[in-house]
Amino acid sequence: DISWHGFAVKNPDWSPTSNSIALLITGEYNDDKDIFIIFHADMVSHTFELPKAPSGNPWRLIIDTAKAPGEDIIPEEDAPVFNEESYFTRKLSTVVFVA
């Protein structure tokens, strides 16, 4: 139910110098939601490609720890649909999408 990614889909960087990883938790096997999480512990911001949600549902951005308090966590029902194919992730942040 989990696949690993890096800046590019299906291309995780497992090297000892990498400070970023992303993972997709697939909900299709247990009738749950798809979740895509980016852990970006680098001192430089970077763009991450987003995989297609296995469910076919659109992604919704619900957490971005680089945003200001009050804007960093959005309830799923209030989160707008995110139609882009990538996301610019700020340094030292975690980002969560749900579909």
Gaussian input, Z-matrix of N, CA and C with variables (Angstrom, degrees):
# hf/3-21g

backbone

0 1
 N
 C     1     B1
 C     2     B2     1     A1
 N     3     B3     2     A2     1     D1
 C     4     B4     3     A3     2     D2
 C     5     B5     4     A4     3     D3
 N     6     B6     5     A5     4     D4
 C     7     B7     6     A6     5     D5
 C     8     B8     7     A7     6     D6
 N     9     B9     8     A8     7     D7
 C    10    B10     9     A9     8     D8
 C    11    B11    10    A10     9     D9
 N    12    B12    11    A11    10    D10
 C    13    B13    12    A12    11    D11
 C    14    B14    13    A13    12    D12
 N    15    B15    14    A14    13    D13
 C    16    B16    15    A15    14    D14
 C    17    B17    16    A16    15    D15
 N    18    B18    17    A17    16    D16
 C    19    B19    18    A18    17    D17
 C    20    B20    19    A19    18    D18
 N    21    B21    20    A20    19    D19
 C    22    B22    21    A21    20    D20
 C    23    B23    22    A22    21    D21
 N    24    B24    23    A23    22    D22
 C    25    B25    24    A24    23    D23
 C    26    B26    25    A25    24    D24
 N    27    B27    26    A26    25    D25
 C    28    B28    27    A27    26    D26
 C    29    B29    28    A28    27    D27
 N    30    B30    29    A29    28    D28
 C    31    B31    30    A30    29    D29
 C    32    B32    31    A31    30    D30
 N    33    B33    32    A32    31    D31
 C    34    B34    33    A33    32    D32
 C    35    B35    34    A34    33    D33
 N    36    B36    35    A35    34    D34
 C    37    B37    36    A36    35    D35
 C    38    B38    37    A37    36    D36
 N    39    B39    38    A38    37    D37
 C    40    B40    39    A39    38    D38
 C    41    B41    40    A40    39    D39
 N    42    B42    41    A41    40    D40
 C    43    B43    42    A42    41    D41
 C    44    B44    43    A43    42    D42
 N    45    B45    44    A44    43    D43
 C    46    B46    45    A45    44    D44
 C    47    B47    46    A46    45    D45
 N    48    B48    47    A47    46    D46
 C    49    B49    48    A48    47    D47
 C    50    B50    49    A49    48    D48
 N    51    B51    50    A50    49    D49
 C    52    B52    51    A51    50    D50
 C    53    B53    52    A52    51    D51
 N    54    B54    53    A53    52    D52
 C    55    B55    54    A54    53    D53
 C    56    B56    55    A55    54    D54
 N    57    B57    56    A56    55    D55
 C    58    B58    57    A57    56    D56
 C    59    B59    58    A58    57    D57
 N    60    B60    59    A59    58    D58
 C    61    B61    60    A60    59    D59
 C    62    B62    61    A61    60    D60
 N    63    B63    62    A62    61    D61
 C    64    B64    63    A63    62    D62
 C    65    B65    64    A64    63    D63
 N    66    B66    65    A65    64    D64
 C    67    B67    66    A66    65    D65
 C    68    B68    67    A67    66    D66
 N    69    B69    68    A68    67    D67
 C    70    B70    69    A69    68    D68
 C    71    B71    70    A70    69    D69
 N    72    B72    71    A71    70    D70
 C    73    B73    72    A72    71    D71
 C    74    B74    73    A73    72    D72
 N    75    B75    74    A74    73    D73
 C    76    B76    75    A75    74    D74
 C    77    B77    76    A76    75    D75
 N    78    B78    77    A77    76    D76
 C    79    B79    78    A78    77    D77
 C    80    B80    79    A79    78    D78
 N    81    B81    80    A80    79    D79
 C    82    B82    81    A81    80    D80
 C    83    B83    82    A82    81    D81
 N    84    B84    83    A83    82    D82
 C    85    B85    84    A84    83    D83
 C    86    B86    85    A85    84    D84
 N    87    B87    86    A86    85    D85
 C    88    B88    87    A87    86    D86
 C    89    B89    88    A88    87    D87
 N    90    B90    89    A89    88    D88
 C    91    B91    90    A90    89    D89
 C    92    B92    91    A91    90    D90
 N    93    B93    92    A92    91    D91
 C    94    B94    93    A93    92    D92
 C    95    B95    94    A94    93    D93
 N    96    B96    95    A95    94    D94
 C    97    B97    96    A96    95    D95
 C    98    B98    97    A97    96    D96
 N    99    B99    98    A98    97    D97
 C   100   B100    99    A99    98    D98
 C   101   B101   100   A100    99    D99
 N   102   B102   101   A101   100   D100
 C   103   B103   102   A102   101   D101
 C   104   B104   103   A103   102   D102
 N   105   B105   104   A104   103   D103
 C   106   B106   105   A105   104   D104
 C   107   B107   106   A106   105   D105
 N   108   B108   107   A107   106   D106
 C   109   B109   108   A108   107   D107
 C   110   B110   109   A109   108   D108
 N   111   B111   110   A110   109   D109
 C   112   B112   111   A111   110   D110
 C   113   B113   112   A112   111   D111
 N   114   B114   113   A113   112   D112
 C   115   B115   114   A114   113   D113
 C   116   B116   115   A115   114   D114
 N   117   B117   116   A116   115   D115
 C   118   B118   117   A117   116   D116
 C   119   B119   118   A118   117   D117
 N   120   B120   119   A119   118   D118
 C   121   B121   120   A120   119   D119
 C   122   B122   121   A121   120   D120
 N   123   B123   122   A122   121   D121
 C   124   B124   123   A123   122   D122
 C   125   B125   124   A124   123   D123
 N   126   B126   125   A125   124   D124
 C   127   B127   126   A126   125   D125
 C   128   B128   127   A127   126   D126
 N   129   B129   128   A128   127   D127
 C   130   B130   129   A129   128   D128
 C   131   B131   130   A130   129   D129
 N   132   B132   131   A131   130   D130
 C   133   B133   132   A132   131   D131
 C   134   B134   133   A133   132   D132
 N   135   B135   134   A134   133   D133
 C   136   B136   135   A135   134   D134
 C   137   B137   136   A136   135   D135
 N   138   B138   137   A137   136   D136
 C   139   B139   138   A138   137   D137
 C   140   B140   139   A139   138   D138
 N   141   B141   140   A140   139   D139
 C   142   B142   141   A141   140   D140
 C   143   B143   142   A142   141   D141
 N   144   B144   143   A143   142   D142
 C   145   B145   144   A144   143   D143
 C   146   B146   145   A145   144   D144
 N   147   B147   146   A146   145   D145
 C   148   B148   147   A147   146   D146
 C   149   B149   148   A148   147   D147
 N   150   B150   149   A149   148   D148
 C   151   B151   150   A150   149   D149
 C   152   B152   151   A151   150   D150
 N   153   B153   152   A152   151   D151
 C   154   B154   153   A153   152   D152
 C   155   B155   154   A154   153   D153
 N   156   B156   155   A155   154   D154
 C   157   B157   156   A156   155   D155
 C   158   B158   157   A157   156   D156
 N   159   B159   158   A158   157   D157
 C   160   B160   159   A159   158   D158
 C   161   B161   160   A160   159   D159
 N   162   B162   161   A161   160   D160
 C   163   B163   162   A162   161   D161
 C   164   B164   163   A163   162   D162
 N   165   B165   164   A164   163   D163
 C   166   B166   165   A165   164   D164
 C   167   B167   166   A166   165   D165
 N   168   B168   167   A167   166   D166
 C   169   B169   168   A168   167   D167
 C   170   B170   169   A169   168   D168
 N   171   B171   170   A170   169   D169
 C   172   B172   171   A171   170   D170
 C   173   B173   172   A172   171   D171
 N   174   B174   173   A173   172   D172
 C   175   B175   174   A174   173   D173
 C   176   B176   175   A175   174   D174
 N   177   B177   176   A176   175   D175
 C   178   B178   177   A177   176   D176
 C   179   B179   178   A178   177   D177
 N   180   B180   179   A179   178   D178
 C   181   B181   180   A180   179   D179
 C   182   B182   181   A181   180   D180
 N   183   B183   182   A182   181   D181
 C   184   B184   183   A183   182   D182
 C   185   B185   184   A184   183   D183
 N   186   B186   185   A185   184   D184
 C   187   B187   186   A186   185   D185
 C   188   B188   187   A187   186   D186
 N   189   B189   188   A188   187   D187
 C   190   B190   189   A189   188   D188
 C   191   B191   190   A190   189   D189
 N   192   B192   191   A191   190   D190
 C   193   B193   192   A192   191   D191
 C   194   B194   193   A193   192   D192
 N   195   B195   194   A194   193   D193
 C   196   B196   195   A195   194   D194
 C   197   B197   196   A196   195   D195
 N   198   B198   197   A197   196   D196
 C   199   B199   198   A198   197   D197
 C   200   B200   199   A199   198   D198
 N   201   B201   200   A200   199   D199
 C   202   B202   201   A201   200   D200
 C   203   B203   202   A202   201   D201
 N   204   B204   203   A203   202   D202
 C   205   B205   204   A204   203   D203
 C   206   B206   205   A205   204   D204
 N   207   B207   206   A206   205   D205
 C   208   B208   207   A207   206   D206
 C   209   B209   208   A208   207   D207
 N   210   B210   209   A209   208   D208
 C   211   B211   210   A210   209   D209
 C   212   B212   211   A211   210   D210
 N   213   B213   212   A212   211   D211
 C   214   B214   213   A213   212   D212
 C   215   B215   214   A214   213   D213
 N   216   B216   215   A215   214   D214
 C   217   B217   216   A216   215   D215
 C   218   B218   217   A217   216   D216
 N   219   B219   218   A218   217   D217
 C   220   B220   219   A219   218   D218
 C   221   B221   220   A220   219   D219
 N   222   B222   221   A221   220   D220
 C   223   B223   222   A222   221   D221
 C   224   B224   223   A223   222   D222
 N   225   B225   224   A224   223   D223
 C   226   B226   225   A225   224   D224
 C   227   B227   226   A226   225   D225
 N   228   B228   227   A227   226   D226
 C   229   B229   228   A228   227   D227
 C   230   B230   229   A229   228   D228
 N   231   B231   230   A230   229   D229
 C   232   B232   231   A231   230   D230
 C   233   B233   232   A232   231   D231
 N   234   B234   233   A233   232   D232
 C   235   B235   234   A234   233   D233
 C   236   B236   235   A235   234   D234
 N   237   B237   236   A236   235   D235
 C   238   B238   237   A237   236   D236
 C   239   B239   238   A238   237   D237
 N   240   B240   239   A239   238   D238
 C   241   B241   240   A240   239   D239
 C   242   B242   241   A241   240   D240
 N   243   B243   242   A242   241   D241
 C   244   B244   243   A243   242   D242
 C   245   B245   244   A244   243   D243
 N   246   B246   245   A245   244   D244
 C   247   B247   246   A246   245   D245
 C   248   B248   247   A247   246   D246
 N   249   B249   248   A248   247   D247
 C   250   B250   249   A249   248   D248
 C   251   B251   250   A250   249   D249
 N   252   B252   251   A251   250   D250
 C   253   B253   252   A252   251   D251
 C   254   B254   253   A253   252   D252
 N   255   B255   254   A254   253   D253
 C   256   B256   255   A255   254   D254
 C   257   B257   256   A256   255   D255
 N   258   B258   257   A257   256   D256
 C   259   B259   258   A258   257   D257
 C   260   B260   259   A259   258   D258
 N   261   B261   260   A260   259   D259
 C   262   B262   261   A261   260   D260
 C   263   B263   262   A262   261   D261
 N   264   B264   263   A263   262   D262
 C   265   B265   264   A264   263   D263
 C   266   B266   265   A265   264   D264
 N   267   B267   266   A266   265   D265
 C   268   B268   267   A267   266   D266
 C   269   B269   268   A268   267   D267
 N   270   B270   269   A269   268   D268
 C   271   B271   270   A270   269   D269
 C   272   B272   271   A271   270   D270
 N   273   B273   272   A272   271   D271
 C   274   B274   273   A273   272   D272
 C   275   B275   274   A274   273   D273
 N   276   B276   275   A275   274   D274
 C   277   B277   276   A276   275   D275
 C   278   B278   277   A277   276   D276
 N   279   B279   278   A278   277   D277
 C   280   B280   279   A279   278   D278
 C   281   B281   280   A280   279   D279
 N   282   B282   281   A281   280   D280
 C   283   B283   282   A282   281   D281
 C   284   B284   283   A283   282   D282
 N   285   B285   284   A284   283   D283
 C   286   B286   285   A285   284   D284
 C   287   B287   286   A286   285   D285
 N   288   B288   287   A287   286   D286
 C   289   B289   288   A288   287   D287
 C   290   B290   289   A289   288   D288
 N   291   B291   290   A290   289   D289
 C   292   B292   291   A291   290   D290
 C   293   B293   292   A292   291   D291
 N   294   B294   293   A293   292   D292
 C   295   B295   294   A294   293   D293
 C   296   B296   295   A295   294   D294

   B1=1.4407
   B2=1.5231
   B3=1.3182
   B4=1.4692
   B5=1.5269
   B6=1.3308
   B7=1.4672
   B8=1.5294
   B9=1.3315
   B10=1.4552
   B11=1.5201
   B12=1.3272
   B13=1.4579
   B14=1.5237
   B15=1.3296
   B16=1.4562
   B17=1.5121
   B18=1.3313
   B19=1.4642
   B20=1.5273
   B21=1.3264
   B22=1.4634
   B23=1.5312
   B24=1.3160
   B25=1.4607
   B26=1.5268
   B27=1.3176
   B28=1.4680
   B29=1.5230
   B30=1.3319
   B31=1.4565
   B32=1.5364
   B33=1.3402
   B34=1.4661
   B35=1.5280
   B36=1.3132
   B37=1.4650
   B38=1.5232
   B39=1.3278
   B40=1.4664
   B41=1.5300
   B42=1.3116
   B43=1.4666
   B44=1.5290
   B45=1.3310
   B46=1.4687
   B47=1.5330
   B48=1.3177
   B49=1.4664
   B50=1.5315
   B51=1.3194
   B52=1.4697
   B53=1.5281
   B54=1.3158
   B55=1.4631
   B56=1.5198
   B57=1.3310
   B58=1.4626
   B59=1.5197
   B60=1.3311
   B61=1.4592
   B62=1.5355
   B63=1.2999
   B64=1.4623
   B65=1.5224
   B66=1.3241
   B67=1.4467
   B68=1.5179
   B69=1.3133
   B70=1.4538
   B71=1.5195
   B72=1.3177
   B73=1.4593
   B74=1.5195
   B75=1.3204
   B76=1.4518
   B77=1.5125
   B78=1.3150
   B79=1.4528
   B80=1.5062
   B81=1.3356
   B82=1.4710
   B83=1.5239
   B84=1.3216
   B85=1.4541
   B86=1.5238
   B87=1.3320
   B88=1.4622
   B89=1.5277
   B90=1.3274
   B91=1.4691
   B92=1.5235
   B93=1.3051
   B94=1.4583
   B95=1.5162
   B96=1.3014
   B97=1.4571
   B98=1.5220
   B99=1.3495
   B100=1.4550
   B101=1.5225
   B102=1.3230
   B103=1.4656
   B104=1.5259
   B105=1.3389
   B106=1.4600
   B107=1.5210
   B108=1.3346
   B109=1.4618
   B110=1.5244
   B111=1.3208
   B112=1.4635
   B113=1.5231
   B114=1.3339
   B115=1.4667
   B116=1.5312
   B117=1.3156
   B118=1.4673
   B119=1.5284
   B120=1.3190
   B121=1.4600
   B122=1.5171
   B123=1.3152
   B124=1.4605
   B125=1.5318
   B126=1.3290
   B127=1.4696
   B128=1.5210
   B129=1.3211
   B130=1.4616
   B131=1.5274
   B132=1.3246
   B133=1.4631
   B134=1.5193
   B135=1.3412
   B136=1.4618
   B137=1.5343
   B138=1.3232
   B139=1.4537
   B140=1.5327
   B141=1.3333
   B142=1.4640
   B143=1.5184
   B144=1.3329
   B145=1.4668
   B146=1.5284
   B147=1.3288
   B148=1.4577
   B149=1.5246
   B150=1.3181
   B151=1.4689
   B152=1.5234
   B153=1.2960
   B154=1.4590
   B155=1.5254
   B156=1.3055
   B157=1.4633
   B158=1.5251
   B159=1.3294
   B160=1.4657
   B161=1.5288
   B162=1.3159
   B163=1.4636
   B164=1.5279
   B165=1.3448
   B166=1.4611
   B167=1.5143
   B168=1.3185
   B169=1.4606
   B170=1.5287
   B171=1.3183
   B172=1.4673
   B173=1.5292
   B174=1.3143
   B175=1.4561
   B176=1.5227
   B177=1.3144
   B178=1.4583
   B179=1.5243
   B180=1.3264
   B181=1.4654
   B182=1.5205
   B183=1.3322
   B184=1.4590
   B185=1.5337
   B186=1.3375
   B187=1.4676
   B188=1.5194
   B189=1.3304
   B190=1.4618
   B191=1.5181
   B192=1.3317
   B193=1.4601
   B194=1.5195
   B195=1.3269
   B196=1.4621
   B197=1.5265
   B198=1.3156
   B199=1.4621
   B200=1.5247
   B201=1.3133
   B202=1.4614
   B203=1.5229
   B204=1.3350
   B205=1.4661
   B206=1.5303
   B207=1.3123
   B208=1.4549
   B209=1.5178
   B210=1.3355
   B211=1.4609
   B212=1.5294
   B213=1.3204
   B214=1.4634
   B215=1.5247
   B216=1.3154
   B217=1.4563
   B218=1.5263
   B219=1.3350
   B220=1.4614
   B221=1.5254
   B222=1.3229
   B223=1.4711
   B224=1.5291
   B225=1.3100
   B226=1.4655
   B227=1.5260
   B228=1.3213
   B229=1.4618
   B230=1.5329
   B231=1.3279
   B232=1.4670
   B233=1.5258
   B234=1.3255
   B235=1.4639
   B236=1.5232
   B237=1.3398
   B238=1.4632
   B239=1.5293
   B240=1.3149
   B241=1.4674
   B242=1.5211
   B243=1.3293
   B244=1.4626
   B245=1.5247
   B246=1.3350
   B247=1.4631
   B248=1.5235
   B249=1.3064
   B250=1.4680
   B251=1.5310
   B252=1.3278
   B253=1.4675
   B254=1.5196
   B255=1.3362
   B256=1.4554
   B257=1.5266
   B258=1.3391
   B259=1.4615
   B260=1.5200
   B261=1.3379
   B262=1.4623
   B263=1.5202
   B264=1.3169
   B265=1.4547
   B266=1.5245
   B267=1.2990
   B268=1.4669
   B269=1.5300
   B270=1.3092
   B271=1.4661
   B272=1.5251
   B273=1.3106
   B274=1.4605
   B275=1.5339
   B276=1.3240
   B277=1.4641
   B278=1.5298
   B279=1.3256
   B280=1.4564
   B281=1.5102
   B282=1.3314
   B283=1.4648
   B284=1.5297
   B285=1.3304
   B286=1.4617
   B287=1.5336
   B288=1.3389
   B289=1.4556
   B290=1.5266
   B291=1.3213
   B292=1.4611
   B293=1.5261
   B294=1.3309
   B295=1.4739
   B296=1.5178
   A1=112.70
   A2=118.51
   A3=121.65
   A4=109.62
   A5=115.08
   A6=120.18
   A7=107.71
   A8=115.31
   A9=122.04
   A10=110.72
   A11=115.68
   A12=122.23
   A13=109.85
   A14=115.09
   A15=121.47
   A16=108.48
   A17=116.61
   A18=119.72
   A19=109.89
   A20=115.65
   A21=121.77
   A22=108.55
   A23=116.06
   A24=121.68
   A25=109.94
   A26=116.41
   A27=124.77
   A28=113.58
   A29=117.05
   A30=120.30
   A31=110.62
   A32=117.01
   A33=118.80
   A34=110.78
   A35=115.69
   A36=121.31
   A37=107.47
   A38=116.12
   A39=121.48
   A40=111.86
   A41=117.93
   A42=120.40
   A43=111.02
   A44=117.41
   A45=120.32
   A46=113.28
   A47=118.34
   A48=120.79
   A49=112.72
   A50=117.38
   A51=120.78
   A52=110.58
   A53=115.33
   A54=121.46
   A55=112.25
   A56=117.01
   A57=120.64
   A58=110.73
   A59=114.44
   A60=120.91
   A61=107.23
   A62=115.46
   A63=120.55
   A64=107.98
   A65=115.76
   A66=119.29
   A67=110.35
   A68=114.22
   A69=122.35
   A70=107.80
   A71=115.99
   A72=121.83
   A73=106.09
   A74=115.52
   A75=121.46
   A76=110.76
   A77=116.21
   A78=120.28
   A79=114.07
   A80=117.96
   A81=120.36
   A82=113.97
   A83=118.34
   A84=120.20
   A85=113.11
   A86=116.26
   A87=118.70
   A88=111.74
   A89=116.94
   A90=122.71
   A91=112.38
   A92=115.70
   A93=120.89
   A94=109.06
   A95=117.41
   A96=122.34
   A97=111.08
   A98=115.78
   A99=121.23
   A100=107.59
   A101=116.06
   A102=120.99
   A103=107.91
   A104=116.39
   A105=121.88
   A106=107.56
   A107=116.31
   A108=121.83
   A109=109.30
   A110=115.66
   A111=122.73
   A112=107.62
   A113=116.19
   A114=122.31
   A115=106.36
   A116=116.29
   A117=120.47
   A118=109.38
   A119=116.69
   A120=122.81
   A121=112.29
   A122=117.53
   A123=121.61
   A124=109.87
   A125=116.24
   A126=121.93
   A127=112.51
   A128=117.73
   A129=123.17
   A130=108.38
   A131=117.03
   A132=121.27
   A133=109.69
   A134=117.05
   A135=120.21
   A136=110.10
   A137=115.87
   A138=121.85
   A139=110.06
   A140=115.51
   A141=122.44
   A142=108.72
   A143=116.41
   A144=120.25
   A145=108.51
   A146=115.71
   A147=120.18
   A148=109.33
   A149=117.47
   A150=119.36
   A151=109.45
   A152=116.48
   A153=120.87
   A154=107.33
   A155=116.98
   A156=120.12
   A157=108.80
   A158=119.09
   A159=121.27
   A160=113.44
   A161=116.74
   A162=120.47
   A163=112.29
   A164=116.21
   A165=120.22
   A166=112.65
   A167=116.99
   A168=121.23
   A169=109.90
   A170=117.41
   A171=119.74
   A172=111.02
   A173=115.11
   A174=120.50
   A175=109.74
   A176=115.83
   A177=123.65
   A178=106.92
   A179=116.24
   A180=121.48
   A181=108.06
   A182=116.75
   A183=119.32
   A184=113.67
   A185=117.26
   A186=120.01
   A187=109.48
   A188=115.85
   A189=123.28
   A190=106.05
   A191=116.61
   A192=120.94
   A193=113.40
   A194=118.60
   A195=121.33
   A196=112.12
   A197=117.38
   A198=120.99
   A199=110.38
   A200=115.59
   A201=121.94
   A202=110.83
   A203=116.50
   A204=119.53
   A205=110.50
   A206=115.10
   A207=120.67
   A208=112.37
   A209=116.95
   A210=122.58
   A211=111.12
   A212=117.05
   A213=121.92
   A214=113.48
   A215=117.61
   A216=122.22
   A217=108.02
   A218=115.89
   A219=121.69
   A220=108.03
   A221=118.25
   A222=118.90
   A223=110.02
   A224=115.81
   A225=120.16
   A226=112.73
   A227=117.36
   A228=120.14
   A229=112.70
   A230=117.42
   A231=121.85
   A232=113.14
   A233=116.96
   A234=120.97
   A235=110.43
   A236=117.60
   A237=119.28
   A238=111.22
   A239=115.63
   A240=121.22
   A241=108.50
   A242=116.43
   A243=122.42
   A244=107.21
   A245=116.85
   A246=121.34
   A247=114.55
   A248=118.08
   A249=120.69
   A250=110.81
   A251=115.75
   A252=120.83
   A253=112.64
   A254=116.68
   A255=120.90
   A256=109.00
   A257=114.82
   A258=119.93
   A259=108.99
   A260=115.55
   A261=121.28
   A262=107.56
   A263=115.66
   A264=122.57
   A265=109.66
   A266=115.57
   A267=121.22
   A268=110.61
   A269=114.45
   A270=120.22
   A271=111.14
   A272=115.44
   A273=124.02
   A274=113.13
   A275=116.00
   A276=118.57
   A277=111.57
   A278=113.61
   A279=122.59
   A280=107.66
   A281=115.92
   A282=122.68
   A283=108.05
   A284=116.23
   A285=120.62
   A286=109.40
   A287=114.82
   A288=122.93
   A289=107.82
   A290=116.51
   A291=121.06
   A292=108.42
   A293=116.41
   A294=121.39
   A295=108.77
   D1=-4.82
   D2=-178.36
   D3=-120.83
   D4=133.56
   D5=171.10
   D6=-125.15
   D7=149.19
   D8=-173.98
   D9=-105.80
   D10=143.60
   D11=-176.12
   D12=-141.33
   D13=165.94
   D14=175.21
   D15=-127.74
   D16=-140.66
   D17=176.34
   D18=-62.03
   D19=-30.94
   D20=176.51
   D21=-110.82
   D22=149.03
   D23=178.42
   D24=-60.06
   D25=136.57
   D26=179.19
   D27=61.58
   D28=25.26
   D29=-178.14
   D30=-135.54
   D31=65.44
   D32=179.20
   D33=-69.95
   D34=148.03
   D35=176.99
   D36=-103.34
   D37=104.48
   D38=-177.88
   D39=-92.46
   D40=8.86
   D41=-177.72
   D42=-68.05
   D43=156.21
   D44=-178.19
   D45=-66.26
   D46=-15.03
   D47=-179.33
   D48=-94.87
   D49=-4.46
   D50=-178.85
   D51=-74.63
   D52=136.99
   D53=177.38
   D54=-117.30
   D55=15.55
   D56=-176.70
   D57=-140.98
   D58=145.56
   D59=175.30
   D60=-155.31
   D61=150.40
   D62=175.99
   D63=-132.93
   D64=153.41
   D65=178.66
   D66=-143.01
   D67=148.25
   D68=176.78
   D69=-113.95
   D70=121.79
   D71=175.05
   D72=-102.23
   D73=115.37
   D74=-175.31
   D75=-85.83
   D76=128.76
   D77=-179.90
   D78=-95.39
   D79=-2.63
   D80=-172.87
   D81=-65.26
   D82=-21.54
   D83=-176.80
   D84=-87.34
   D85=-13.55
   D86=-178.68
   D87=-135.21
   D88=25.59
   D89=177.81
   D90=52.81
   D91=37.67
   D92=178.37
   D93=-113.62
   D94=-175.68
   D95=-178.98
   D96=-85.93
   D97=150.25
   D98=171.02
   D99=-78.29
   D100=140.94
   D101=-179.56
   D102=-132.46
   D103=130.38
   D104=176.15
   D105=-119.24
   D106=122.94
   D107=-176.16
   D108=-121.16
   D109=132.94
   D110=174.99
   D111=-112.40
   D112=124.06
   D113=172.66
   D114=-109.19
   D115=109.76
   D116=-175.01
   D117=-120.48
   D118=94.54
   D119=-176.26
   D120=-98.31
   D121=19.72
   D122=-178.89
   D123=-88.86
   D124=158.52
   D125=178.82
   D126=-84.29
   D127=-0.34
   D128=179.33
   D129=-121.22
   D130=131.45
   D131=176.64
   D132=-66.42
   D133=154.26
   D134=-176.39
   D135=-154.98
   D136=154.31
   D137=176.76
   D138=-92.16
   D139=133.95
   D140=176.92
   D141=-113.84
   D142=133.71
   D143=171.55
   D144=-70.93
   D145=145.52
   D146=175.98
   D147=-103.04
   D148=134.00
   D149=175.08
   D150=-73.74
   D151=163.30
   D152=170.94
   D153=-71.23
   D154=139.91
   D155=176.75
   D156=-69.99
   D157=127.55
   D158=-179.43
   D159=-55.66
   D160=-30.65
   D161=-179.69
   D162=-73.14
   D163=-16.67
   D164=-175.30
   D165=84.91
   D166=-5.24
   D167=178.26
   D168=-77.06
   D169=156.66
   D170=179.14
   D171=-75.27
   D172=152.24
   D173=175.18
   D174=-74.84
   D175=148.62
   D176=171.37
   D177=-129.71
   D178=129.31
   D179=179.22
   D180=-81.68
   D181=116.49
   D182=-177.95
   D183=-112.43
   D184=-21.41
   D185=178.44
   D186=-141.07
   D187=132.52
   D188=168.95
   D189=-145.58
   D190=102.31
   D191=-173.89
   D192=-67.90
   D193=-9.32
   D194=177.49
   D195=-82.57
   D196=-13.25
   D197=179.82
   D198=-79.95
   D199=163.93
   D200=-179.30
   D201=-64.96
   D202=150.25
   D203=175.89
   D204=-53.73
   D205=137.14
   D206=-176.29
   D207=93.85
   D208=-22.78
   D209=176.42
   D210=-111.74
   D211=-7.87
   D212=-174.13
   D213=-79.95
   D214=-26.52
   D215=178.43
   D216=-128.40
   D217=124.41
   D218=-178.64
   D219=-121.38
   D220=129.15
   D221=175.48
   D222=-57.16
   D223=140.33
   D224=-175.67
   D225=-52.70
   D226=-40.95
   D227=-178.16
   D228=-67.12
   D229=-18.78
   D230=178.47
   D231=-99.91
   D232=-11.49
   D233=-176.16
   D234=-75.49
   D235=129.28
   D236=178.88
   D237=-72.56
   D238=157.33
   D239=175.52
   D240=-64.56
   D241=136.90
   D242=179.29
   D243=-108.55
   D244=109.76
   D245=-173.55
   D246=-98.95
   D247=2.77
   D248=-178.75
   D249=-78.19
   D250=160.43
   D251=179.62
   D252=-94.67
   D253=-3.89
   D254=178.64
   D255=-149.14
   D256=166.52
   D257=-179.94
   D258=-139.02
   D259=128.47
   D260=177.51
   D261=-79.86
   D262=112.70
   D263=-175.06
   D264=-103.04
   D265=122.95
   D266=-179.35
   D267=-71.37
   D268=156.90
   D269=179.99
   D270=-57.21
   D271=149.47
   D272=174.97
   D273=51.57
   D274=50.89
   D275=-177.29
   D276=-138.75
   D277=164.77
   D278=173.79
   D279=-124.30
   D280=137.51
   D281=-177.16
   D282=-128.17
   D283=137.47
   D284=179.45
   D285=-130.06
   D286=128.15
   D287=172.82
   D288=-113.59
   D289=148.74
   D290=175.74
   D291=-132.82
   D292=144.85
   D293=178.01
   D294=-133.90

